[in-house]
Amino acid sequence: MKRVERLDAMCAVATGPLIVARTPGIQLVARMARPRSDPVRRPTCLRPTRVPFYPFTNHVLKTDAGDRLLQGLLIIGHGSHLNSESSAPVYQHAEAIRALGIFDEVRECFWKEEPSMREVWDLVEADEIYVVPLFISEGYFTEEVIPRDLGLSGPAPSRTERDGRTIHYCAPVGTHPWMSRMILRRAEESAGLSDAEAREAGLIVIGHGTERNSNSSEVIYRVSREARESGVFARVETGFLDQHPEVRDVLDAMPQRRMVLVPFFVAEGWHTQETIPDDLGINRPAVGTVTEKDGREIFYAAPVGTFPEVAEIILQRAREAGARIPEGVKSGVAGVADDV
């Protein structure tokens, strides 16, 4: 069956009307889907800016490339039934990459939200798909849950042939070597520090930590070590919420008068917005990102997963797995790739 016929057949059984938008060389067909959990069909333009709502839509790209294999990108997030902001970075980075036009199809799916991993293959039309988990470390979710729910041949890096598709499973974003450079750049910018001021300041990379999975802390220790070796800050340490050393003790032990705290988390949530600032006695992000306390100036940055440069790392993960991404193509943000 020709590709156009396949697309028309899919659209014929859609649960809602077709919305067609054209750009040079590309025709986008957005089919309104109505999942079981959402009885009301909503167009994609109705996304609030403060508390993001991401409707369930199916985007199919028709190209002028004839029978060329369509290349797709699938970004995996954890998601949450309780926190609407947990999925925001996934949609943010997907939108930035989609705007580049590199992939014929860019999709998002989650473990605890819709669209789910178990259902996403019903929505994907591309022939060759690159799967990139927006997770901090390798562990139970990236090595067991995602391969199981997506029906992959194994943990990353792996290649799976399924239903006429080739699926490339990439390592998580958080373990990429560019992470330490991104954290250093954002730490300086968040605090508004010059290079000279940063060399007199302290930096703490904050992780969740768990005694059950050493991979969770190993990646944070590695990122902190690389940041320390760069010499950008006077001192770089690691602190955790649920394991030693606890971030409160680390902060108390550091003598620098200017401190920058960077949560090594994917998204804003209860821990980053309440637990960490309350435990440390600093302002919550909603109040302010700078706290004057005991003669010190403490800057509290956003979680690393929300940094715009993460889109650059997602592209690099896909490129490493063989995605057709022209050299020099960037996500539109002056990011870590400029330092390579």
C-alpha positions in Angstrom: 0.0 0.0 0.0 1.4 3.4 -0.9 2.2 5.7 2.0 -0.5 8.3 1.0 -3.1 5.5 0.9 -2.0 4.3 4.3 -2.4 7.8 5.8 -5.8 8.3 4.2 -6.9 4.9 5.5 -5.8 5.9 9.0 -7.5 9.3 8.8 -10.7 7.6 7.6 -11.2 5.9 11.0 -10.3 9.0 13.1 -12.5 9.8 16.0 -12.7 13.5 15.0 -12.2 16.0 12.2 -9.0 16.6 10.3 -7.1 19.7 10.8 -4.6 20.4 8.0 -1.7 22.8 8.1 0.8 23.2 5.2 4.3 24.4 5.1 6.7 24.3 2.1 7.3 20.6 1.3 5.3 19.3 4.2 1.7 18.7 4.9 0.7 18.1 8.5 -2.5 16.2 9.2 -3.5 16.5 12.9 -6.1 13.9 13.8 -8.2 14.6 16.9 -8.1 11.5 19.0 -10.4 10.7 21.9 -8.7 8.4 24.5 -10.8 6.6 27.0 -9.6 8.9 29.8 -10.6 12.1 28.0 -14.2 12.2 26.7 -13.8 15.7 25.2 -11.7 16.3 22.1 -9.6 19.4 22.4 -7.5 21.2 19.8 -3.8 21.6 20.4 -4.0 25.4 20.6 -5.8 25.3 23.9 -2.8 24.9 26.1 -2.7 27.1 29.1 0.7 28.7 29.7 0.9 28.5 33.5 -0.4 25.0 34.1 0.3 23.1 30.8 -2.4 20.8 29.4 -1.3 18.6 26.6 -4.2 17.1 24.6 -4.0 13.7 23.0 -3.5 14.3 19.3 -2.0 12.2 16.5 0.3 14.1 14.1 1.1 12.4 10.8 3.5 14.0 8.4 3.2 13.6 4.6 6.4 14.5 2.8 7.3 15.0 -0.8 10.0 12.3 -0.6 8.0 9.6 -2.2 8.8 6.2 -0.8 11.6 7.5 1.5 11.5 5.9 4.9 10.0 8.3 7.5 12.2 9.1 10.4 10.6 9.6 13.8 11.6 10.6 17.3 9.9 9.4 20.5 10.7 11.2 23.8 9.8 9.2 26.9 8.9 10.8 30.2 8.0 9.5 33.6 4.8 11.6 34.0 2.6 11.9 37.0 -1.1 11.7 37.8 -0.6 14.3 40.5 1.7 16.9 39.1 0.9 18.5 35.8 4.3 20.1 35.5 6.2 16.8 35.5 5.5 16.3 31.7 6.2 19.9 30.7 9.9 19.4 29.8 9.1 16.5 27.5 6.6 18.6 25.5 8.9 21.6 25.7 11.9 19.8 24.1 9.7 17.9 21.6 8.3 21.2 20.4 11.7 22.7 20.0 12.9 19.7 18.0 9.7 19.5 15.9 10.2 23.1 14.8 13.6 22.1 13.2 11.9 19.8 10.7 14.6 17.2 11.0 12.2 14.4 11.9 9.1 13.5 9.9 7.4 12.8 13.2 8.1 13.8 16.8 6.0 12.2 19.6 5.9 12.1 23.4 4.7 9.3 25.7 4.9 8.5 29.4 4.8 5.8 32.0 2.2 7.5 34.3 0.3 9.7 31.8 -1.3 9.6 28.4 -0.3 8.8 25.8 1.2 5.7 27.5 4.1 3.6 26.3 1.8 0.6 25.8 -0.4 2.5 23.3 2.1 4.8 21.6 2.8 2.4 18.7 -0.8 2.8 17.6 -0.1 6.5 17.0 3.3 6.4 15.4 3.6 6.3 11.6 7.3 6.6 11.0 9.3 3.6 9.7 12.5 4.3 11.7 12.1 5.6 15.2 14.7 6.8 17.7 13.5 6.5 21.3 15.2 8.8 23.8 14.3 8.6 27.5 14.2 12.0 29.3 15.4 10.4 32.5 18.3 11.3 34.8 20.1 7.9 35.1 20.1 4.3 34.0 18.1 2.0 36.2 14.9 0.2 36.7 12.8 2.4 34.4 15.2 2.8 31.5 16.5 -0.8 31.6 13.4 -2.8 32.4 10.1 -0.8 32.3 10.6 1.1 29.0 11.9 -1.9 27.0 9.1 -4.1 28.4 6.3 -1.6 27.8 7.5 -0.7 24.3 8.3 -4.3 23.4 12.0 -3.6 22.7 14.7 -6.3 22.4 16.6 -5.0 25.4 18.1 -2.0 27.3 19.9 0.8 25.5 21.7 0.9 23.2 19.5 -1.6 21.3 17.8 -2.0 17.9 14.4 -3.7 17.5 12.6 -4.8 14.4 8.9 -4.7 15.0 5.8 -4.5 12.8 7.8 -3.4 9.8 9.6 -0.7 11.8 13.2 -0.3 13.0 13.3 1.1 16.6 16.6 2.5 18.0 16.6 2.7 21.8 19.0 5.4 23.1 20.6 5.9 26.5 18.9 8.4 28.9 19.6 12.1 28.5 21.0 12.5 32.1 24.0 10.3 31.4 25.3 12.2 28.4 28.8 13.7 28.8 27.4 17.2 27.9 25.4 17.4 31.1 28.2 18.8 33.3 28.9 21.6 30.8 25.3 22.5 30.7 25.0 22.6 34.5 28.1 24.8 34.8 26.8 27.2 32.1 23.3 27.4 33.6 24.6 27.7 37.2 26.6 30.8 36.2 23.7 32.3 34.3 21.1 31.6 37.0 23.2 33.4 39.6 24.3 36.1 37.2 27.9 35.4 38.0 30.9 36.5 36.0 33.7 34.0 35.5 35.7 35.7 38.2 32.8 35.6 40.7 32.1 32.0 39.9 35.7 31.1 40.8 34.9 32.4 44.3 31.5 30.7 44.6 30.4 27.2 45.5 28.1 24.9 43.6 26.0 22.0 44.9 24.4 19.5 42.5 21.4 18.1 44.3 20.1 14.6 43.6 17.2 12.6 44.9 19.3 9.5 45.7 18.2 6.1 46.8 19.8 3.3 48.6 18.2 0.8 46.2 19.8 1.9 43.0 23.5 3.0 42.9 23.1 4.2 39.3 20.9 7.0 40.5 23.8 8.6 42.5 26.7 7.5 40.3 25.7 9.8 37.5 25.3 12.7 39.8 28.7 12.0 41.4 30.2 11.8 37.9 28.7 15.1 36.8 29.8 16.8 40.0 33.3 15.5 39.5 33.5 16.8 36.0 32.2 20.1 37.1 34.8 20.2 39.8 37.6 19.4 37.5 36.6 22.2 35.1 37.7 24.8 37.7 34.7 27.1 36.9 33.6 27.2 40.6 35.8 27.4 43.7 34.2 24.2 45.1 31.7 21.7 43.7 29.9 19.1 45.9 27.0 16.7 45.7 24.1 16.5 48.1 21.0 14.2 48.3 17.5 14.1 49.6 17.3 10.4 50.5 20.9 9.3 51.1 24.1 10.6 52.5 25.5 13.2 52.2 22.4 15.1 52.8 22.2 18.4 51.0 21.6 20.4 54.2 24.9 19.1 55.7 26.8 19.8 52.5 25.6 23.4 52.4 26.4 24.0 56.0 29.9 22.6 55.5 30.8 24.8 52.5 32.5 28.2 53.4 31.7 30.1 50.2 29.6 33.2 50.7 27.9 32.8 47.3 26.3 29.4 46.7 24.5 28.0 43.6 22.2 25.0 44.0 21.2 23.0 40.9 18.6 20.2 41.3 19.6 17.2 39.1 15.9 16.5 38.4 13.9 16.3 35.2 11.1 18.6 36.0 9.6 20.9 38.6 7.6 19.1 41.3 7.0 18.7 45.0 10.7 18.1 45.7 12.1 21.0 43.8 9.4 23.5 44.7 8.9 22.6 48.3 11.0 19.8 49.9 14.4 21.1 49.0 13.9 24.8 49.7 12.0 24.1 53.0 14.7 21.7 54.2 17.4 24.3 53.5 15.4 27.2 54.8 15.6 29.1 51.5 12.9 30.7 49.4 10.6 28.5 47.4 10.9 29.2 43.6 7.4 30.9 43.6 8.8 33.4 46.1 12.2 34.0 44.6 15.4 32.3 43.4 17.8 34.1 45.7 17.9 33.9 49.5 20.0 36.0 51.9 20.8 33.8 54.8 23.4 34.0 57.6 25.5 36.4 55.6 25.4 34.2 52.5 23.8 34.6 49.1 22.1 31.4 47.9 20.9 31.0 44.3 18.5 28.2 43.6 18.4 27.2 39.9 15.7 25.4 38.0 15.9 21.6 37.5 18.3 20.5 34.8 15.7 18.8 32.8 14.0 22.1 32.1 17.1 23.7 30.6 16.5 24.5 26.9 19.9 22.9 26.1 18.4 19.5 26.9 16.8 19.5 23.4 20.4 19.6 22.1 21.3 16.5 24.1 18.2 14.7 22.8 19.3 15.4 19.2 22.8 14.1 20.0 21.4 10.9 21.5 19.5 10.3 18.3 22.4 11.2 16.1 24.6 8.7 18.0 22.1 6.0 17.2 22.2 6.8 13.5 19.5 9.4 13.0 19.8 11.5 9.8 20.6 14.8 11.4 22.7 17.2 9.3 25.9 18.4 11.0 25.6 21.8 12.4 21.9 21.5 13.1 21.1 22.8 16.6 17.9 23.2 18.6 17.9 27.0 18.2 19.5 27.6 21.7 23.1 28.6 22.2 23.9 25.5 24.0 26.4 22.9 25.0 27.0 21.8 21.4 28.7 25.2 20.8 31.4 24.2 23.4 32.3 20.9 21.7 
